[in-house]
Amino acid sequence: MKKQLYFKTTIARINPIKTFFLNMFIIGCSMPTMLCETFTRTKFGERHWNIGWAIIYTALLSLVPILGLLPMKLFGEHAIELIIDTFTWYLFIAAFAYKSVLHWKDQRRSPSTFDFGRYSYSSGKLDKRLIDFKINGKAVNHRTIETIIEPAFFFVVGLGFTILHQSVGLLLLLSSISYSASRFLDYHNGDEMVLDIIDSMIIKEDYERAFMDEMELDNERGLHIPSRRPKGMENRKKVVDAMFAQDDEEQRTYVA
């Protein structure tokens, strides 16, 4: 496999600060994402959805009323309102726990990931009602469903509960927003990966001509090499060959 040094060292720039904050964002969205997708998806990969995290999130949410941290309590609820608020909160937790157990049982029955039975990072199968959702009689693409339609369901439900002064409504509102943002980020990262592959292919196809013949800045595909070049064509060829050096099979490392 050829390694394109020009793309890796010059084009594919990495911003460590941006990467750090994006990683923190992904970690922060893990709980809201699980709270949502547990209700709308099935057939998760075992490395995407894990019963251990479901147990942890259930325990953490169960402590909220006990510690007096229900959001609506900050607005001064009366005793009966607090009882109803606490009841709907635990009702949601019970529903989440029930769905989590169903997913766990499904994973146990499914073909082993180690036998190529399922992609271990699979984000699950969407509810058929979401897949069949139409706007003005027209089918909606998968990207729109995952980034807008699916989170919007939780947003609307959360808004309804919030209007009724139920704390679980605020939880669903925040979870839906975080869920949508995390899906947008997933698709953004996917787009970036595809663009990296496309740019890598363009460089592979056009680099020699761009470097050897110094293509004009307004060439059709836009590849420009902002560097000085050796005067001799033979030396230029050596540089091009070095840019696309072959990997040394003997130096590859395998994990035992």
C-alpha positions in Angstrom: 0.0 0.0 0.0 1.4 3.4 -0.9 1.7 6.0 1.7 1.2 9.5 0.5 3.6 11.7 2.5 2.5 14.9 0.8 -1.1 14.4 1.9 -0.3 13.2 5.4 2.2 16.0 6.2 1.0 19.0 4.2 -2.7 18.7 3.4 -4.1 16.7 6.2 -3.6 19.3 9.0 -4.5 18.4 12.5 -5.7 20.9 15.1 -5.1 19.3 18.5 -7.2 21.9 20.3 -10.2 21.3 18.0 -9.7 17.5 18.4 -9.6 17.8 22.2 -12.9 19.7 22.4 -14.6 17.4 19.9 -13.5 14.4 21.9 -14.9 16.1 25.1 -18.1 16.8 23.2 -18.5 13.2 22.1 -18.0 12.0 25.7 -20.5 14.5 26.9 -23.1 13.3 24.4 -22.7 9.7 25.1 -25.4 9.6 27.8 -28.0 11.7 26.0 -27.4 9.7 22.8 -28.0 6.4 24.6 -31.1 7.8 26.3 -32.6 8.5 22.9 -31.5 5.7 20.6 -32.4 3.0 23.2 -36.1 3.8 22.4 -35.9 4.2 18.6 -33.3 1.6 17.5 -32.6 -2.2 17.7 -29.9 -4.6 16.6 -27.0 -2.6 18.1 -23.4 -3.6 17.7 -21.8 -4.7 21.0 -19.2 -2.0 21.0 -21.8 0.8 20.2 -24.4 -0.1 22.8 -23.4 -1.7 26.1 -25.6 -2.8 29.0 -22.9 -1.7 31.5 -23.4 2.0 30.5 -27.2 1.5 30.6 -26.9 0.4 34.2 -24.6 3.3 35.1 -26.9 5.8 33.5 -30.0 4.3 35.2 -28.3 4.5 38.6 -27.2 8.1 38.1 -30.7 9.2 36.9 -32.3 7.4 39.9 -30.2 9.5 42.3 -31.4 12.8 40.9 -34.8 12.9 42.8 -33.1 11.4 45.9 -30.6 14.2 46.0 -33.2 16.8 45.3 -31.8 17.8 41.9 -35.0 17.6 39.8 -34.8 20.7 37.5 -38.5 21.7 38.1 -37.9 21.8 41.8 -35.9 24.9 41.3 -39.1 26.7 40.3 -40.8 25.9 43.6 -43.1 22.9 43.1 -45.9 22.1 45.5 -46.0 18.8 47.3 -48.4 17.1 44.8 -46.5 18.6 41.8 -43.3 17.2 43.2 -44.8 13.8 43.6 -46.1 13.7 40.0 -42.7 15.1 38.8 -40.8 12.4 40.6 -43.3 9.7 39.4 -42.8 10.7 35.7 -39.0 10.8 36.2 -38.9 7.3 37.5 -41.4 6.1 34.9 -39.0 7.2 32.2 -36.1 5.5 34.0 -38.2 2.3 34.2 -39.0 2.5 30.5 -35.3 3.0 29.7 -34.2 0.1 31.9 -36.9 -2.1 30.3 -35.7 -1.3 26.8 -32.1 -1.7 27.8 -32.8 -5.3 29.0 -34.5 -6.1 25.7 -31.4 -4.8 23.8 -29.1 -6.8 26.1 -31.1 -10.0 25.5 -31.1 -9.3 21.7 -27.3 -9.0 21.8 -27.0 -12.3 23.6 -29.2 -14.1 21.0 -27.4 -12.5 18.0 -24.6 -14.1 16.0 -21.2 -13.6 17.5 -19.3 -10.5 16.4 -16.2 -12.7 16.3 -17.9 -14.9 13.7 -18.6 -12.0 11.4 -22.2 -12.0 12.4 -22.5 -8.3 13.1 -20.5 -5.0 12.7 -19.5 -4.3 16.3 -19.8 -0.6 16.0 -23.3 -0.7 14.4 -25.5 2.1 15.6 -28.5 -0.1 15.3 -31.5 -0.4 13.0 -34.0 2.5 13.0 -37.6 2.1 13.8 -39.5 1.3 10.6 -41.9 4.2 11.3 -39.0 6.6 11.1 -37.6 5.0 8.0 -41.1 5.3 6.3 -41.5 8.9 7.4 -42.4 11.3 4.6 -42.6 15.0 4.1 -45.2 16.2 1.6 -45.5 12.7 0.4 -41.7 12.4 -0.4 -39.3 10.0 1.3 -36.7 11.5 3.5 -33.0 10.4 3.2 -31.3 8.6 6.0 -29.1 11.5 6.9 -32.1 13.8 7.5 -33.9 11.1 9.5 -30.9 10.6 11.8 -29.9 14.2 12.3 -33.3 15.9 12.4 -36.4 13.6 12.4 -35.3 11.1 15.0 -34.1 13.8 17.5 -37.1 15.9 16.8 -39.4 13.1 18.1 -37.7 13.4 21.6 -37.7 17.2 21.4 -41.5 17.3 20.8 -42.1 14.8 23.6 -39.8 16.7 25.9 -41.4 20.0 25.1 -44.8 18.5 26.0 -43.6 17.3 29.3 -41.8 20.6 30.0 -45.0 22.5 29.4 -46.6 20.3 32.0 -43.8 21.2 34.4 -42.2 17.7 34.4 -38.4 17.5 34.8 -38.2 14.6 32.5 -39.2 17.0 29.7 -36.0 19.1 30.2 -34.0 15.8 30.2 -35.5 14.8 26.9 -35.1 18.3 25.4 -31.4 18.4 26.3 -30.9 14.8 25.2 -32.6 15.4 21.8 -30.4 18.5 21.1 -27.2 16.6 22.1 -28.3 13.6 20.1 -28.9 15.7 17.0 -25.5 17.4 17.4 -23.7 14.1 17.8 -25.3 12.7 14.7 -24.4 15.8 12.7 -20.8 15.3 14.0 -20.9 11.6 12.9 -21.9 12.6 9.4 -19.4 15.5 9.3 -16.6 13.0 10.2 -17.8 10.6 7.6 -17.8 13.4 5.0 -14.3 14.4 6.0 -13.1 10.8 5.7 -14.6 10.5 2.2 -13.0 13.9 1.2 -9.7 12.7 2.5 -9.9 9.6 0.3 -10.9 11.6 -2.7 -8.2 14.2 -2.2 -5.7 11.4 -1.7 -6.7 9.9 -5.0 -6.4 13.2 -6.8 -2.9 13.7 -5.4 -2.0 10.2 -6.4 -3.1 10.8 -9.9 -2.0 14.5 -10.4 1.0 14.9 -8.1 3.6 13.8 -10.6 2.3 16.1 -13.3 1.8 19.0 -10.9 5.3 18.7 -9.5 7.2 17.7 -12.6 5.5 20.1 -15.1 4.5 22.8 -12.6 0.8 22.8 -13.6 -0.9 26.2 -13.6 -2.7 27.4 -10.5 -6.1 27.4 -12.4 -5.8 23.7 -13.4 -9.1 21.8 -13.6 -8.8 19.9 -10.3 -7.0 22.6 -8.3 -4.0 20.7 -7.2 -1.1 23.1 -6.5 2.3 22.2 -5.0 3.5 25.3 -3.0 7.2 24.4 -2.9 10.5 24.9 -4.7 11.5 22.2 -7.1 14.9 20.7 -8.1 16.0 22.1 -11.4 16.7 18.7 -13.0 13.8 16.6 -14.1 15.6 13.5 -12.9 15.9 14.8 -9.3 12.2 15.9 -9.5 11.3 12.3 -10.4 13.2 11.1 -7.3 11.2 13.4 -5.1 8.0 12.2 -6.6 9.0 8.6 -6.1 9.9 9.3 -2.5 6.5 10.9 -1.9 4.9 7.7 -2.8 7.3 5.3 -1.1 6.3 1.7 -0.6 5.7 0.5 2.9 8.3 -1.9 4.2 6.4 -5.2 4.9 9.1 -6.2 7.4 8.5 -3.1 9.5 4.8 -3.7 10.0 3.8 -4.5 13.6 1.0 -7.0 14.5 -0.6 -7.2 17.9 -0.4 -10.6 19.4 
